[in-house]
Amino acid sequence: MINNKPILFICSEFPPGPGGIGKHAYDFSRAIAFSGYNMMVYSDQDYCSDEEKNKFNALLPEKINLSSFIRRRYFNPLFRWKAVINYIRSNELECIVLSGRFSLWTSLIIRLMTGWRFKIHAFIHGSELRKGGVFDRMLTYLSLRSIDCFWPVSKYSESRLLDIYKKATTRILPNGIWEEDWADGIQSVLFPENGKLNLLTVGRISERKGQHLVVAAMPALKEKFGDVYYHMAGMDHSKAGIERLVGELNLDGFVKIHGKVASGRLHEFYESCDIFIMLSTNQPDGDFEGFGIALLEANYFGKPVVGSKGCGIEDAILDGFNGRLVNPNQPQEIQEAIQDILKHYEQYSLRSRQWAMKHEWKQIIRKFIAEGGLSEND
């Protein structure tokens, strides 16, 4: 039996702009479409030009229909909610899926305006659960109560959700990769420091991503390993603090901020580094690293990874297998982790690739379909 009812997917980010939640939204949409379901996506598409956006949208799979939210100066959420409610009222849906904080709040509006006609699923990454003010916390809690099933991307994300809403029905669905996105990458050596130790972080420069902690550990790493170079790829709006720290530690020439990198060039960075490192930390406002897609992407290229304990990265790294988990505030622990990886680099590299392939979207989407109660689709 062919099921033509669309799945409505409301998310806060969608490519071609950067962002892990947006990348996850795109990958999930493709996986659902690959499985034969029609997708109707409502989302922002920020941090990119209209030309980039139009080019990207023209190449979307046939089963994915995308409606990009238009930013308005006044009453922006109201216009978005109106568009979503009108679509729900006009269509018979398979289900509704949410991703991102604004999307989470939309669930409450959907219930108030259309009732309980459709099952609502929600992904939980990390930013959705930020504390905010009293009104934000109340809106988040009421929205959580209106959702049928939650899909945290890691055990840590699940634990933080249950701290807020203990009655939540949860099923963990980890982040994944699409092998076809990377399989045809051109072999290249991007960094001129060939033969030295090249570390890489991919992600927006921020306190949460922890680039400053890698820089702070660089003097100890240089003392141990000689010439070590640290590369950052991602939006660099907050680079001033990094540049100041680099100057204070006399690391000029050893730390390189590459800024925003087009997705089509990311493979060059992964291929060129030796070890991928992400020292994410939990933030006072409640924001945290839910998983870390870039860790899997680096693993696909056989690059071992170093990441933080105490956050969702603990699900992205099997300690001692595809990389090492460390206390991000302990340079000595970071040094020892890198030393262990370098000593057994060939084994770590082989297992990293194996770990990445276990997270291929064509495989992990089966859990969402089977446990999410979706109709059979032949």
C-alpha positions as CSV (number, residue, x, y, z in Angstrom):
1,M,0.0,0.0,0.0
2,I,1.4,3.4,-1.0
3,N,1.0,6.1,1.6
4,N,0.7,9.6,0.1
5,K,0.0,11.5,3.3
6,P,2.9,13.9,3.9
7,I,4.9,14.3,7.1
8,L,5.0,17.9,8.2
9,F,8.4,18.8,9.5
10,I,8.9,22.2,11.3
11,C,12.5,23.1,12.1
12,S,14.5,26.1,13.1
13,E,17.3,25.7,10.6
14,F,17.8,24.3,7.2
15,P,20.8,24.4,4.8
16,P,22.6,25.8,2.9
17,G,23.5,28.0,5.8
18,P,25.7,26.4,8.5
19,G,24.4,24.9,11.7
20,G,24.2,21.4,13.2
21,I,20.5,21.4,13.8
22,G,19.9,22.5,10.2
23,K,22.2,19.7,8.9
24,H,20.3,17.2,11.0
25,A,17.0,18.5,9.7
26,Y,18.2,18.1,6.1
27,D,19.6,14.7,6.7
28,F,16.5,13.5,8.5
29,S,14.3,14.9,5.6
30,R,16.3,13.0,3.0
31,A,16.2,9.8,5.1
32,I,12.4,10.0,5.3
33,A,12.1,10.8,1.6
34,F,14.5,7.9,0.8
35,S,12.1,5.6,2.7
36,G,9.2,6.7,0.4
37,Y,7.4,9.3,2.5
38,N,6.5,12.8,1.3
39,M,7.9,15.6,3.4
40,M,6.5,19.1,3.8
41,V,9.2,21.2,5.5
42,Y,8.7,24.7,7.1
43,S,12.0,26.3,8.2
44,D,14.3,29.3,8.3
45,Q,17.2,29.3,5.8
46,D,19.5,31.9,7.3
47,Y,23.2,32.9,6.9
48,C,23.3,32.4,3.2
49,S,22.6,34.4,0.1
50,D,19.4,34.1,-2.0
51,E,21.5,32.7,-4.8
52,E,22.9,30.0,-2.5
53,K,19.4,29.2,-1.2
54,N,17.8,28.9,-4.6
55,K,20.5,26.7,-5.9
56,F,20.3,24.4,-2.9
57,N,16.5,24.2,-3.0
58,A,16.5,23.3,-6.7
59,L,18.4,20.1,-5.9
60,L,16.2,18.9,-3.1
61,P,14.8,15.4,-3.6
62,E,11.4,15.3,-5.3
63,K,9.6,14.1,-2.2
64,I,10.8,17.1,-0.1
65,N,8.7,20.3,-0.4
66,L,10.3,23.2,1.4
67,S,8.6,26.4,2.4
68,S,11.2,28.9,3.8
69,F,9.9,31.3,6.5
70,I,10.1,34.9,5.5
71,R,11.5,37.2,8.2
72,R,9.2,40.1,9.1
73,R,10.0,43.1,11.1
74,Y,6.9,42.8,13.4
75,F,4.9,39.9,14.7
76,N,7.3,37.4,13.1
77,P,6.2,34.3,15.1
78,L,2.5,35.0,14.4
79,F,3.0,34.9,10.6
80,R,4.9,31.6,10.9
81,W,2.3,30.0,13.1
82,K,-0.4,31.1,10.8
83,A,1.3,29.5,7.8
84,V,1.7,26.2,9.7
85,I,-1.8,26.1,11.1
86,N,-3.3,26.8,7.6
87,Y,-1.3,23.9,6.2
88,I,-2.4,21.5,8.9
89,R,-6.1,22.5,8.5
90,S,-5.9,22.0,4.8
91,N,-4.1,18.6,4.7
92,E,-4.4,15.0,6.1
93,L,-1.0,14.3,7.6
94,E,1.0,11.2,8.5
95,C,2.4,13.0,11.5
96,I,4.1,16.2,12.6
97,V,7.8,16.4,13.5
98,L,9.6,19.3,15.2
99,S,13.2,20.3,15.6
100,G,14.5,23.4,17.3
101,R,13.2,25.7,20.0
102,F,10.7,27.8,18.0
103,S,9.4,24.6,16.5
104,L,9.0,23.1,20.0
105,W,6.8,26.0,21.0
106,T,4.8,25.6,17.8
107,S,3.5,22.3,19.2
108,L,1.4,24.2,21.8
109,I,-0.1,26.4,19.2
110,I,-0.9,23.4,17.0
111,R,-2.7,21.7,19.9
112,L,-4.7,24.9,20.8
113,M,-5.7,25.6,17.2
114,T,-6.2,22.1,15.7
115,G,-6.5,19.7,18.7
116,W,-5.0,16.2,18.8
117,R,-5.7,15.2,15.2
118,F,-2.1,14.2,14.5
119,K,0.7,12.6,16.5
120,I,3.6,15.1,17.2
121,H,7.2,14.0,17.4
122,A,10.0,16.2,18.6
123,F,13.8,16.0,18.3
124,I,15.7,17.1,21.3
125,H,19.2,18.4,20.6
126,G,20.1,20.9,23.4
127,S,19.2,24.5,22.6
128,E,15.5,23.7,22.9
129,L,15.9,23.3,26.7
130,R,17.7,26.6,27.4
131,K,16.4,28.2,30.6
132,G,15.5,31.7,29.5
133,G,13.1,33.8,31.5
134,V,10.0,32.8,33.4
135,F,7.8,33.1,30.3
136,D,10.2,31.1,28.1
137,R,10.4,28.3,30.7
138,M,6.6,28.1,31.1
139,L,6.1,28.0,27.3
140,T,8.7,25.3,27.0
141,Y,7.1,23.2,29.7
142,L,3.6,23.5,28.3
143,S,4.9,22.7,24.8
144,L,6.7,19.6,26.1
145,R,3.4,18.3,27.6
146,S,1.7,18.7,24.2
147,I,4.1,16.3,22.4
148,D,3.5,12.6,22.0
149,C,7.0,11.3,21.5
150,F,10.5,12.8,21.9
151,W,13.6,11.7,20.0
152,P,16.7,12.9,21.9
153,V,19.9,12.6,19.9
154,S,21.9,11.3,22.8
155,K,21.5,9.8,26.3
156,Y,22.6,13.2,27.7
157,S,19.9,15.1,25.8
158,E,17.4,12.6,27.1
159,S,18.5,13.1,30.7
160,R,18.2,16.9,30.4
161,L,14.7,16.5,28.9
162,L,13.6,14.2,31.8
163,D,14.9,16.8,34.3
164,I,12.3,19.2,33.0
165,Y,9.4,16.8,32.0
166,K,9.6,13.5,33.8
167,K,6.6,12.0,32.0
168,A,8.2,12.4,28.5
169,T,8.0,9.3,26.2
170,T,11.5,9.1,24.7
171,R,13.3,7.1,22.1
172,I,17.0,8.0,21.4
173,L,17.9,8.4,17.8
174,P,21.5,9.5,17.3
175,N,22.8,11.8,14.7
176,G,24.0,10.3,11.4
177,I,25.8,10.9,8.1
178,W,25.1,10.4,4.5
179,E,27.9,8.4,2.9
180,E,27.1,9.8,-0.5
181,D,27.8,13.4,0.7
182,W,31.5,12.5,1.3
183,A,32.3,9.5,-0.9
184,D,33.3,11.6,-4.0
185,G,35.5,14.1,-2.1
186,I,38.7,15.0,-3.9
187,Q,41.8,14.1,-2.0
188,S,43.6,17.2,-1.0
189,V,46.1,18.6,1.5
190,L,44.7,21.9,2.6
191,F,47.0,22.8,5.5
192,P,50.5,23.8,4.5
193,E,51.9,22.4,7.8
194,N,52.2,19.0,6.2
195,G,53.9,16.4,8.4
196,K,53.1,18.3,11.6
197,L,50.2,17.7,14.0
198,N,47.1,19.4,12.7
199,L,44.0,19.7,15.0
200,L,40.6,20.8,13.6
201,T,37.3,22.0,15.0
202,V,34.3,22.5,12.7
203,G,31.5,24.6,14.2
204,R,30.5,28.2,15.1
205,I,33.1,29.8,17.3
206,S,31.4,30.0,20.7
207,E,31.8,29.3,24.4
208,R,29.7,26.1,23.9
209,K,31.9,24.7,21.2
210,G,35.0,25.3,23.3
211,Q,37.5,26.5,20.7
212,H,39.0,28.7,23.5
213,L,39.8,25.6,25.5
214,V,41.8,24.1,22.7
215,V,43.8,27.3,22.3
216,A,44.4,27.3,26.1
217,A,45.8,23.8,25.9
218,M,48.0,24.6,22.9
219,P,51.2,25.6,24.9
220,A,51.1,22.2,26.7
221,L,50.5,20.4,23.5
222,K,53.3,22.2,21.7
223,E,55.7,21.4,24.6
224,K,54.8,17.7,24.3
225,F,54.5,17.3,20.5
226,G,56.5,20.1,19.0
227,D,54.8,21.9,16.1
228,V,51.1,21.7,16.6
229,Y,48.6,23.6,14.5
230,Y,45.0,24.3,15.4
231,H,42.4,25.1,12.7
232,M,38.9,26.4,13.2
233,A,36.2,26.2,10.4
234,G,32.9,27.8,11.1
235,M,31.1,31.1,11.6
236,D,33.6,33.4,13.3
237,H,31.4,36.2,14.7
238,S,32.9,35.6,18.1
239,K,36.5,35.4,17.0
240,A,37.8,38.4,18.9
241,G,38.2,36.5,22.2
242,I,40.1,33.7,20.4
243,E,42.4,36.2,18.7
244,R,43.1,37.9,22.0
245,L,43.9,34.6,23.7
246,V,46.2,33.6,20.8
247,G,48.1,36.8,21.3
248,E,48.4,36.3,25.0
249,L,49.8,32.8,24.6
250,N,52.2,33.7,21.8
251,L,50.5,31.3,19.4
252,D,50.5,33.5,16.3
253,G,51.0,31.3,13.2
254,F,49.9,28.2,15.1
255,V,46.2,28.9,15.3
256,K,44.2,29.6,12.1
257,I,40.6,30.8,11.9
258,H,39.2,29.9,8.5
259,G,35.7,31.3,9.0
260,K,32.5,30.0,7.4
261,V,33.3,27.2,4.9
262,A,31.0,26.1,2.1
263,S,29.7,22.5,2.7
264,G,31.3,21.4,-0.6
265,R,34.7,22.3,0.8
266,L,34.4,20.7,4.3
267,H,35.9,17.4,3.1
268,E,39.2,19.2,2.4
269,F,39.4,20.2,6.1
270,Y,38.6,16.7,7.3
271,E,41.0,15.1,4.9
272,S,43.8,17.5,5.9
273,C,43.6,17.2,9.7
274,D,45.2,14.5,11.9
275,I,42.8,14.7,14.8
276,F,39.4,16.3,15.2
277,I,38.8,18.0,18.6
278,M,35.6,19.4,20.1
279,L,35.8,20.5,23.7
280,S,32.2,21.5,24.2
281,T,31.0,22.8,27.6
282,N,27.5,23.2,29.1
283,Q,26.4,26.8,29.4
284,P,24.9,28.7,32.3
285,D,21.7,29.3,30.3
286,G,21.2,25.6,29.9
287,D,22.5,25.2,26.4
288,F,24.7,22.1,25.7
289,E,26.1,20.0,23.0
290,G,23.5,17.4,22.1
291,F,25.7,15.1,20.0
292,G,28.1,16.7,17.5
293,I,27.5,15.7,13.8
294,A,31.0,17.0,12.8
295,L,32.6,14.2,15.0
296,L,31.0,11.6,12.8
297,E,32.0,13.4,9.6
298,A,35.6,13.4,10.7
299,N,35.4,9.7,11.6
300,Y,34.1,9.0,8.1
301,F,37.5,10.2,6.8
302,G,39.3,8.0,9.3
303,K,40.2,10.8,11.6
304,P,40.1,10.0,15.4
305,V,38.3,12.5,17.6
306,V,38.8,14.1,21.0
307,G,35.7,15.4,22.8
308,S,34.2,16.4,26.1
309,K,32.8,14.3,28.9
310,G,29.6,15.4,30.5
311,C,27.6,16.3,27.4
312,G,26.0,14.6,24.3
313,I,29.5,14.0,22.8
314,E,29.6,11.0,25.1
315,D,27.3,9.2,22.6
316,A,29.4,10.4,19.6
317,I,32.6,8.9,20.9
318,L,33.1,5.4,22.2
319,D,36.1,6.1,24.4
320,G,39.2,4.2,23.3
321,F,37.5,3.1,20.0
322,N,37.0,6.0,17.6
323,G,38.6,8.6,19.9
324,R,38.9,9.8,23.5
325,L,36.7,11.5,26.0
326,V,38.4,14.1,28.2
327,N,37.7,16.8,30.8
328,P,37.8,19.9,28.5
329,N,39.3,22.0,31.3
330,Q,42.3,19.7,31.9
331,P,45.2,20.3,29.3
332,Q,47.1,17.4,30.8
333,E,44.2,15.0,30.1
334,I,43.8,16.4,26.5
335,Q,47.6,15.9,26.0
336,E,47.4,12.3,27.2
337,A,44.4,11.5,25.0
338,I,46.2,12.8,21.9
339,Q,49.4,10.9,22.8
340,D,47.3,7.7,23.1
341,I,45.7,8.3,19.7
342,L,49.0,9.0,18.0
343,K,50.6,5.9,19.5
344,H,47.8,3.7,18.1
345,Y,46.8,5.9,15.2
346,E,46.2,3.2,12.6
347,Q,43.8,1.3,14.8
348,Y,41.9,4.4,15.8
349,S,41.6,5.5,12.2
350,L,40.2,2.2,11.1
351,R,37.7,2.0,13.9
352,S,36.7,5.7,13.3
353,R,35.6,4.8,9.8
354,Q,33.6,1.8,11.1
355,W,31.9,3.9,13.8
356,A,30.8,6.5,11.2
357,M,29.3,3.8,8.9
358,K,27.2,2.5,11.9
359,H,25.6,5.9,11.9
360,E,24.6,6.0,8.2
361,W,21.1,7.6,7.9
362,K,19.7,4.9,5.7
363,Q,20.2,2.5,8.6
364,I,19.2,4.6,11.6
365,I,16.0,6.0,10.0
366,R,14.5,2.5,10.3
367,K,14.2,3.0,14.1
368,F,12.2,6.2,13.6
369,I,9.8,4.5,11.1
370,A,9.4,1.3,13.1
371,E,9.0,2.9,16.6
372,G,7.4,6.1,15.5
373,G,4.2,4.4,14.4
374,L,4.4,5.5,10.8
375,S,2.1,3.8,8.2
376,E,3.6,1.1,6.1
377,N,4.9,2.5,2.8
378,D,5.6,0.1,0.0
